[in-house]
Amino acid sequence: MKILYATSEAFPFAKSGGLGDVAGALPKTLKKNNVDIRAVMPLYKDIPEHYKEKMEKIGEFDVQLNWRNQPCELYVLKHDNVFWYFIKNDYYFGRSGLYGYYDEAERFLFFSKATLTFLPLFDFCPNIIHCNDWQTAAIPMLLNKQVGIGCGHQVKTVLTIHNIKYQGVYGAETLFELLGLYPNDITSELEFNGAINILKAGIYYSDYVTTVSPTYAEELEHAYFAEGLDGVIRDVKWKMRGILNGVDYDLFNPKTDQALYKNYDTFAGKQENKQAFCEEYDLDPEKLTIGMVTRLVELKGIDLVMRMIEDIMEEDVQLVLLGTGEYHYEEFFKYVADRWPRQTSIHIRFSNEMASKIYAASDVFLMPSRVEPCGLSQIIALKYGTLPIVNRTGGLNDTVNHIDLEKETGTGFIFDHYNAHEMYEQIKRANELYQDKKVWETYVKQAFAANFDWEKQAIKYFNVYKTVDMK
């Protein structure tokens, strides 16, 4: 069984979010477990030069987009024992950044068709193509609507939804202009409020659908979470499964993280990092320190923090924040820094090194997201011995266990509704528990012991592949 993993981004080549982390970790984990898997992504301008220098050009080909051809070059690089194919077309991908251009539909419909075009021309014909989000969700549709790819067997597809908010909704003329599909090709699987929806098409035409946590899979059946596709999700429930994302502990591990003041895997070592951080940023190491590493956008629950900031600061705790985002949120946290200079350390920027220091130095990690398909930060926080405070949604619900003092179980603090006062009550509870350092150490040790390695999750994906291959 041969697998091709198709993605619009992957660490360490080009990454904007959680998809990049998954795409960087899952193929290499499957390969370590003797799965014959390769991967394909665009050759972006911003891929670091030291990776480009190692790539080998293996061919050229044309991609037909209706009445015109687009030339491509195909490169390959073996990284972490996985062969990565890179499709080069400077007209579409020779630009800064990954996303956000006016011709986004054209760029990624081209990439999807280029993926199907190159496969029979070179040395790899997969049994299954694993697609990710709307940028590659056209692949199952293309296999259904157009001629197969000439591999000598039927190619099956798996589609993973990392965040249903982004769907690839464009005018119906897009299909004709780019793919030569006519109005009668715009069936109910494609149509969406008078336009076309690429993710919707991928969901219907793929052989199997996964999403990035079991709770998120259930949530997507409801309108509040599904961004207009709840009916679609209910239709395909029979071929859908939520598989929790893992974490690459080669990258996120306090025992090896070079950004830390001192590497550690004990409570004492964590306290040494907190002491050093507090000395550097003029904070009090005896006070509960709340860490946040986040995008400053509404979905991340920033409104709840704004609503309760006065009460939180009155708890005599400290807030350390790293992130960028929407202007009014950035301005709010600048105000917080000015208003409570002795209780806060606010960094309106992003730095991987600073993120590591905050994970290590914080006692709790505040992540009050309104919606969180899986989430990575809370899992990293656990590995660094930092207890998450989270809303009971998506992957937050699947990765954090609420602390039960009677049973002495749990790894964090969960509030059950997206409500500012409920969030504040859990911050108060954490602060009260923190005052007894021996008890607190018990739960830090339980956080250290939480394991979300990719090994377990990769097996679940392999089982999906086997199910699909046998259909």
N, C-alpha and C positions, 0 to 999 in steps of 0.2 A: 504493500500500500504506500503510495507516494502522495505527499501533501505539499501544496504550494500555499504559502501564507502571504496574502496580498494586503498591503497596508499603505496608508498615505504618510506614515511617519514611524520612526523607530529609534530608540536610544541605542547607540550613541551617535547616530548619524544626523538625525533631525527630530526634534521633539518639541511639542507644544503642551502636552498634557498626559493624561492617564493612558491613552492609546499608545503613546510612544514608549511608556514603561512596559506595558504588556507585550508589545511587539518586540521589544528588545530582549525580554526574558523568556517568553513561552517557547519560541522556536528553539532556542539553545537548550532549554530544559528537556524538550521532547527529543532533541538530537542526542543528548546525553543518555537518554533511555532507548536509544537505537531505533528511533522513528526516522524514516527517510523523508525529511522535511527540508524545503528550501523556501526562500522568501523573496518578495519583489516589492520595490518602492520606487518613487521618482528620484531622479538624480538632481536634487536641488542645488542651486548656486551656493547655499550656505552650509552644505556639508563640509566639515573641516578638511583642509587640504591634505592632511596626512593620511586620511582615508582615501581620498581621490587618487593620491599618488600610488596607492597599492592596488587600485582597481585595474582589471584587465579588460580591454575592449575585445568582445568576442563576436561582434557582427553588427550589421546594419539591416534595417528593413523599413518598409513603408506601412503606415496605418491609414486605411481608407476611412475618411469622414465624409460620408455622402458623396459629393461630386469632386472632392479634392483629396489629395494625399498629403500626409505629414510624415516627413522622414524621421527616423529614430536611430539611435545607437544604443547598443546593449552592452553593459559592463557587468563584470562579476567580481566579487570579493568574498573570500572565505574569512569569516569572523566568528569567533567562539565556536568553530567547527561547523558552522552553517554557511552554505553558499547563499549569498545575497546577490540578487540581480538588481541592477539599477537601469531604469529606462531614461535615456537622455534625449531631451528635446528642449532646446534653449528658448524657443518661442513660448512654451508653457511654463517651464520650470527654471529658466535662467534668470530668476528674479529674487529679490531679498524676501526672506520670510517664507512661510508655508502656505498661509491662507489669507483670505480677505480681498481678493481681486474681483473685478467686475465680471470676468469670464470664468468664474469658478466652475460652473457646470461643464463648460467646454473642456477645461483643464482635466477634470477627473473622469469625464466620459471618455476622453482621449486615453487617459491612463488605463482605464478598465479595458478598452478595446485593444490597446497596445499589449496588455498582458496576455489576452487571448490570442493575439496575432503572433507573438514571438515564440510561444511554447512549441508548436510543431516544427518550427524552423531550426531549433537548436536541440539540446540533449535532454530535455526533461518534460515528460508528459504526465501530469499528476492524475491520480484517481479522484482527489478532492482538492478544491480551491477554498481556502478559509478566508472569507472576506470580512472587512471591518468597517463599520459605520457607513454613512452614505457615500463616501468617496470611492468605495469599491463595491457598493451594493448594486451597481448596474451589471456586474458580471453575471449573476444568476439570470437576470432578465435577458442579457445578450445571448446567453447559451440557450434560452428558451425561444427567443424571437428570431434568431438568425442561425445561420449554418454553424454546426459544431466546429471544434477547433482542429479536427483532423488528427487526433491522437490514437485513433483506432479503437477507442472505447468511450463510453458515456462518462463525462466528467461531472461529478456531483459537487454540490456547494454547501458550505456552512457559513452563516452570517452571524457575527457578534455585534450586538448593539452596546456600545460603550456609553452613549448618552443620547437618548431619544430626542432631545431638544433640537439637535441638528439633523435635518432630514433631506436636504437637497431638493427644495421645492422651486421649480422654475416653470416658465411658460411652456405650453404644449408645443410651440413651434421649435423648441429645443430639440425634440426627438427627430424632427424632419431635417433640420439644418445640420445636425451632427451625425445622425445615424441612418438617415434615409427611411425612417419609419413613418407611416402615413396615419391619418386620423383614425382609421379603423383598427390600427395597432394600439391605440390608447384605450385599453380595456380598464375594467374596474380596478384591476391590480395596480394600475399606474396612476389613474386619475385622482386628483385631490383638490376639491374646491375650484374646479375649472382649470387647474394647472396639472403638472405632473409632479410626483413625489418619488424620488429615486430610492429612498430608504423603504418606503411602503412597497415598491416593486420588489426590492431585494428580499423583504420579509416574506412576501407571497411566493416568489419564484425559487427561493433557496430550499434545499432539502432539509435543512435543520437550522434553527435559530437559537443562539445563546445570548445571555446578557450577563453582566459582571457581578451579580450577587443573587442569591435565592430570594431575598426580600424584594429587591428591585424587580425581579421577574413577576412577582405577585402584584407589586404596586402598579406595574404598567397596564394591568387590566382595568385601571380606574382613570377617569378623565383628568383628575388633579395632577397625575404624574405623566400621562402619556402624550401630552402635547397634540391631541387630536387623533391619535392612533390607537386609542383603547379598544375600539371595535375590531381593528385589525389584529391586535394582540390576542383578543379573546378568540378570534377565528383560527389562529395558528397555535393555540395553546397545546395542542396535541403533539407538536413538533418543536417545542420550546423548553429550554431549561436554563436556570440561573446557576452559573458556576462562579464562585468567588475568585476574584483576582488574588494572586500571590504577591510576594515581595521578593525581590532579588537581594538576599542577604549578603551577597558579595559586594553590593553597593551601599547598603544601609545596615551598618553594624557597628556599634560603639566599640567593639574590640579591635576594629581595624580602621575606623574612620580617621583619616589623617587631619581633618579639620578641628578635631577636639583638642582641648587643653591637655587631656590625658586619656588614653584608651582605658576602657573599663568593662566589666560585666558583673559588678557588685554594687550594692547600695552605697558603700563607702566611696567607691570610685565615682559614682554619680555625684555624690556630695562635693567631691573635690572639683568637679567641673562647674557645679553651681557656684561654689566659693570663688573660683577664678573669674567666672562670668560677672558675678556681682561686683567684684573688685574692679573689673575693667569698665563696667557701665554704671558704677556708683549706685548699686542697689544693696538691699539688706538680705544676706543669705539666710536669715532666720525666718523670713516671711514666706508664705505660700506664693510661689511664682507661677503665674498663668502664662503659658506660651501660645502664640498663634502664628502659624505660617500659612498664608492663605492668599488667594486672589480676593481683592476687595470688590465683590459683586454681591448682588441681592441674594442669589442662590446659596451663598455661603453663610447666610444667617447674620450678616453684619448689622442689619436693622435691630436684631434682638440685643446686641451689645450696645448699640447707640441708646436704645430705650432704657437700659439698666445701668449705664456707666456710673452714675452718681452713687447708686446703691452698692455696686461692686467695689468702688474705691473706698467707700465707707467701711468695708469689711477689713480694711488695712492689709490688703493683698497687693501684689505687684503684677503688672501686665507688661509682657514683652511681645512685640508684634513685628513681623516681617511680611511685606507684601505690597503689591501695587494693584491698581484697578480704577474704578470709576472715581471721577474727580471729587464728588461730594463726600465719598467715604475717605479718600485720602486727606481731605481738608479736616474732616472730623477727627481723625487720629492725630493730626498735627495739633489740633486744639487740645486733645487729651494730653499730649506731651507737654504742652505749655501749662496746662491747668494743674497737672500732677507730676511735676518733674522728678520728685523723689520716689515715686511709685511706678514709673513707667520707663520703658526703653523702646521707642518707636522708630522703625526703619522702613521708610517708604521707598523701597527698592527691592530687588531680589538678588540673593547671593546664596549659592549652595553651601558655602562655608559657614555663613551666618545661620542658615537653616539648621545645619548640624549642631552648632553650638546651642541654639535655642531648644532643640529636641533634648539635648543632654542636660541643660541647666534648668529647665522648667520642671516643676513638680506635677502640674496638670497641663493638659493640652486641650484648649477650648476649640471645639469644632461643631457649632450649632447649625449646620447646614439645613436649609429647608428641604432640599432634595440632594441626595448623594448616591449615585448609582453603585459605587463601591467605596471609593475613598482609599487613598494610600497613606495620607498623613497620620491617621489614627493608628495604623498598623506600624508605621515607623516609630511613632511615639512609644508604643508598647515595647518595642525592641530596645528602646533607649531608657526604659524604666519610668516612663512618664504616663500618668493615668489620664486617659481621655475623658472629657465631658462632652457628651454628644446627644443630639436629637435621635429618637428612635425611628430611623428611616434608612432604607437601602442597605448598603454594606456596613454602615455604622452599627445597625442592629445585629448584623451577622458576625461582627468582629469584636465587639466590646460587651463584656458581661457585667451587669450591674452589681456593685458591691453589696454583699449581704453580710452584715456584721455578726449575726448569730451563727451563720454557717461558716464564716470566715472564707467566703468565696468571692470571686469577682475581680475585674481588672479596671473598672472605671465607673463613671457616673452617667446615667441615662435619664433624660426627661422624655416623657411619653407624648407630648404634643408640642407643636411648633409655637411656643409661647414664651415670651420674655421672662415672665415671673417664674415659670417652671425651670427655665435655665438658671436663673438667679438662685433658686432654692438649692440646686445641685452644686453651685459654686460655694454657697454657704456650708453645705454639708461637707464638701471637700475640705474647706478651711477648718471646720471643727475637727474632722478626723486627722488632719495634718498636725494638730497640736500634740497628739500622742505619737511621737516619732517611732516607737517600737511597733505600734499597730500599723502605722503608715508603711514601715519597712516591709511588713508582711505582704501588703498588696503590691508594692513595687516589685518584690521578688516574683509574685504571680504574673505581673506584667512581663518581666524578663522571660518567663517560661512560656508565654503565648507563642505559638509557632504558626506562621502563615507562609511557609516556604512554598515555592512554585512546584516542588516535586509532587505533592498531593493533588494539586489542581491540574497539573499537566496530565496525570493519569485520567482524570475525568474528561478532559478534552479528547484524549486518545480513545476512550470508550465511545464518545460521540462519533468520532471518525469511523470506528468499527461498525457502529449502528448504521451510519449513512452508507458506508461501502457495501453493506450486505443487502441494501434495499434493491 
